[in-house]
Amino acid sequence: MSESERKIRVIIAKPGLDGHDRGAKIVARALRDAGMEVIYTGIRQTPAMIAEAALQEDADVVGLSILSGAHLELFPHVLDACAERDILPANTLFFCGGIIPEEDVARLQAIGFQGVFGPGANTNDIVDFVRERVPAPA
Amino acid sequence: MSEPMDEPMEEWRRRTYDPAVAKRPERRDAFHRSSGEALQPLYGDGADGEALGFPGEPPYTRGIQPTMYRGRLWTMRQYAGQEDAEASNARYRFLLDQGQTGLSVAFDLPTQIGYDSDAPQAQGEVGKVGVAIDSIADMRTLFDGIPLDRVTTSMTINSTAATLLALYAAVAGEQGVDRRAIGGTIQNDILKEYVARGTFIYPPAPSMRLITDIFDYCTREVPRWNTISVSGYHMREAGCTAAQEVGFTLAHAIAYVEAALGAGLDFDAFGGRLSFFFACHSNFLEEVAKFRAARRLWARIARERFGATNERAMMLRFHTQTGGVTLTAQQPDNNIVRTALQALAAVLGGTQSLHTNSLDEALGLPSEHAVEVALRTQQIIAHESGVADVIDPLGGSHYVEQVTDEIEAEAAGYIERIDQIGGAVAGVEQGYQQREIMEAAYRRQLELERETDAARSDGAPPGTVGAVKVGVNRFVTSEAAQPEIVRVDPAVGRRQSAKLEQLRARRDGPAARAAVEAIQQAAAGDANLMPLILRAVQAEATLGEIADGLRAVWGEHREAVIV
């Protein structure tokens, strides 16, 4: 990678109220160690806060984590808040993780999450996933 | 007893064991091996000196009670709570019918963070990870038909602990049970919330004051209540090592004691109501040693640092939960084995109560079947394994004793480091504990991934380059379809909101508002808040109204994000 090449910019965020952020932090750190520019928002972020962070940071990638089981309620709200700022699955790579039952994966993929990572996921796989799927700069 | 015994052991029996048995007989007159040989209560020559000591005597390395589980088994206490008070009440009655001996309430996140179920912040989270409690009406339903003078209840509640304790005491009062007679525990450990668990509301200083108010009030008014459960569990879940778990937990306990001393409380008077909560992971003997090290270190801190003379204040009494983070979504039946090993280590480490995780907890909320298997695991250890028939059977093992010494020394080193940076509260503010935990978590992740890489490249046999997780990075099989997942009824949020609407229409609104204002006035000064919170919940003020009232006075904590 040349010096002038722009680093992939990633927001890792935790919507909702749950404080389990070991996974989110490890993913953030692994992506950073892989050479990406990563912002981890911290816990208890509202959809608007996450969307605003993605806008301000000009994110190429948004990764969300929930372990409380509220993913089907909250993830769509984050997508809506992002869409209001023209951050769309068409121009930004969305992925998510947490305690997410198998039967919910297809639903999350259908609304725009290209990757859904559960317990035991490997960070190298997540790094590869982001590199392969990140949209080309406009 | 025909066996000749060494003198120190005989002296212990005369001094401590025999009087304890005379006061309360053991579970049976004699315990036997399969051939009929009667067991001694304790084995060893008693010559190991003060570091090891004897059961029921400081420094409690071999256990805090003179008879340990020969006298009474640990309390089997499964953490449960879901949806609304009606659903959780049914689950508690089921568990009590199955032979569980204490309750442990899981609250949903809005309740833990001080939001009513109809607050915008609560959206999507109501009833998800525990029961939603908004007011005394919910609390009444939660314990309907459960006599609060006959069960003890542990409540995993921290920044809103004062409100939940007040609700519990108020409902007990309605049942005709004096608050002096109720027994149980509130977690009430805010420091580990800042460090690892995340349900903080207020900044550290007022949070610590609320905790000392609870200590003070309970010492006088609710004397059988454990006013805090200083918790290593969540830091361990977040990734720290066994020695860090002990070191950080005891450093946090020191901070609470110092805050209480600063408020004029007497350690000998409140120290006996402190309790602890640890995780138990799968490195079996290290975990056994960890519990023994924690007990010995706390006894030393209580005596040397705080000048305790009351032996109860030197005892590290603790609850254990098996390690949630050790469970796998892959091959979930294997989790039964992991949990059984961890539960056995907790028992051999001398725990006072135990929660065993359910096999499906890496997938979602536990099913009733999985909860039953988890409880049966404890019952098998208690009644079939024989480990409860002698005291500290691993005591004296060269390996266990040395690792106990090592963990004690490592943990003491972390406490010293935290002392140097100005104490545990300063450590939280500087992110010291958070950083240490994150580093350990990342190291662990890299070990797991080294193993994954080796497995994928067929490079090395299992366990020779990294950390093996059976079913995840080694011994992987194609997965069967996941079992059906327990779902929280999405209507629970609407039902809670409707209940709140009815409550607000029915109650004496000005009285509820005045009660919250009285809390606010006291919060700006230094009067004890507990009696005022009790009055407010009795006036049907809601949990969210009380928390909002305090937010207005104290402000909210802002997390320093550390990756």
HADDOCK unambig.tbl for C-alpha pairs under 7 A between the chains (distance, minus, plus):
assign (segid A and resid 17 and name CA) (segid B and resid 109 and name CA) 6.19 0.50 0.50
assign (segid A and resid 18 and name CA) (segid B and resid 109 and name CA) 6.80 0.50 0.50
assign (segid A and resid 19 and name CA) (segid B and resid 197 and name CA) 5.18 0.50 0.50
assign (segid A and resid 19 and name CA) (segid B and resid 198 and name CA) 4.34 0.50 0.50
assign (segid A and resid 19 and name CA) (segid B and resid 199 and name CA) 6.72 0.50 0.50
assign (segid A and resid 20 and name CA) (segid B and resid 197 and name CA) 6.39 0.50 0.50
assign (segid A and resid 22 and name CA) (segid B and resid 238 and name CA) 5.46 0.50 0.50
assign (segid A and resid 25 and name CA) (segid B and resid 563 and name CA) 5.60 0.50 0.50
assign (segid A and resid 26 and name CA) (segid B and resid 442 and name CA) 6.33 0.50 0.50
assign (segid A and resid 29 and name CA) (segid B and resid 563 and name CA) 6.48 0.50 0.50
assign (segid A and resid 42 and name CA) (segid B and resid 561 and name CA) 5.61 0.50 0.50
assign (segid A and resid 68 and name CA) (segid B and resid 128 and name CA) 6.46 0.50 0.50
assign (segid A and resid 68 and name CA) (segid B and resid 129 and name CA) 5.97 0.50 0.50
assign (segid A and resid 69 and name CA) (segid B and resid 128 and name CA) 6.42 0.50 0.50
assign (segid A and resid 70 and name CA) (segid B and resid 124 and name CA) 5.47 0.50 0.50
assign (segid A and resid 70 and name CA) (segid B and resid 125 and name CA) 5.83 0.50 0.50
assign (segid A and resid 73 and name CA) (segid B and resid 124 and name CA) 5.32 0.50 0.50
assign (segid A and resid 74 and name CA) (segid B and resid 124 and name CA) 6.41 0.50 0.50
assign (segid A and resid 99 and name CA) (segid B and resid 362 and name CA) 6.60 0.50 0.50
assign (segid A and resid 99 and name CA) (segid B and resid 363 and name CA) 5.97 0.50 0.50
assign (segid A and resid 99 and name CA) (segid B and resid 364 and name CA) 6.34 0.50 0.50
assign (segid A and resid 100 and name CA) (segid B and resid 363 and name CA) 6.98 0.50 0.50
assign (segid A and resid 101 and name CA) (segid B and resid 363 and name CA) 6.07 0.50 0.50
assign (segid A and resid 101 and name CA) (segid B and resid 364 and name CA) 6.97 0.50 0.50
assign (segid A and resid 119 and name CA) (segid B and resid 328 and name CA) 6.90 0.50 0.50
assign (segid A and resid 119 and name CA) (segid B and resid 329 and name CA) 6.23 0.50 0.50
assign (segid A and resid 119 and name CA) (segid B and resid 362 and name CA) 7.00 0.50 0.50
assign (segid A and resid 120 and name CA) (segid B and resid 472 and name CA) 6.29 0.50 0.50
assign (segid A and resid 122 and name CA) (segid B and resid 449 and name CA) 6.65 0.50 0.50
